[in-house]
Amino acid sequence: MIDRIIEFSLKNRFIIIALYLFLAGWGFWALFHTPIDAIPDLSENQVIVFTDWMGRSPQEVEDQVTYPLTVNLQGLAGVKVVRSQSAFGFSMINVIFEDNVDLYFARTRILERLTLVSGTMPEGVKPTLGPDATGVGQIFWYTIESDKHSLIELRSIQDWFVRYQLNSVPGVAKSAASADGSSSIRSTSIPINCAITTCR
């Protein structure tokens, strides 16, 4: 078998070289035109609803916030499952939609339902939607460092200047910051539906 392939290749050098050049050219073209997803986002199509009710026990949060919201969010179009969690002063509900449901359609349906349900919530409780990107979408990390400014000043620069400029870039969903013990701020920009060429 191998002898025949070698013999065919030697007798038909022009065809083999032409085939090689075609495959090499196609590979070179694909290198620049194939969308790259370094870390594939395999998470489910979901919308997260956060609700704070400070100073309340998990049982109170469950009875008066989490359960009413969960029941009201179950009947939305395209909902596959609703998962909820109650903690001390905090409620988180994951509404998981079918894969064919558009994320922004899902978020709109959730907002409409939250508008109706918010009247039944305890006083001062306002459910909010989570960001429209997953943690897998973090693609740009940067630091703000200085020997002349304190950590508080660096955080102010991040919060009042850099963050707003990054959030104005098309496709960026959120800019989050964290600080360590040194004089630097670490931040992450989370884009949504952002091609590599538009994020550079």
C-alpha angles and dihedrals in degrees: 000000000000090000090056092049091050091046092049091048093051094047094046103040094149093057092047093048091046091049090049093050091048093050092045091050092047091049091049091050091047091051091066101032104042113096109242122219106181093187111023113225103232094166120124124263097264144155119208122213116200123195126182122201104168122215096014127123121246090251092055091046090049095048100042104028116015100043097047091047093047093051093048095047095051096076098058120121114268096011112148099180140343119218122188139187130190124200137165105308093342141088129190125187124187112202107195117200132196113274094248093058114102112241094228092048088052093048091049092052091049092050091050091051093045089054089057095043098044091081090064094051122102117268113286094016115123121173115218134191122248122235118293093239135069127234088253088069095070104121109151124057123179139165132219108213134176139161091203101050130065123237090257091054091048090050090050090052089051095046099042105033118012097041095054092048092050093046089055091061110102111256098020111124102181144354114211127187135202132177134211130197094277126077096273141095120217116206138181130206115207114202128193126215088349121158119215092248094056095046097056 
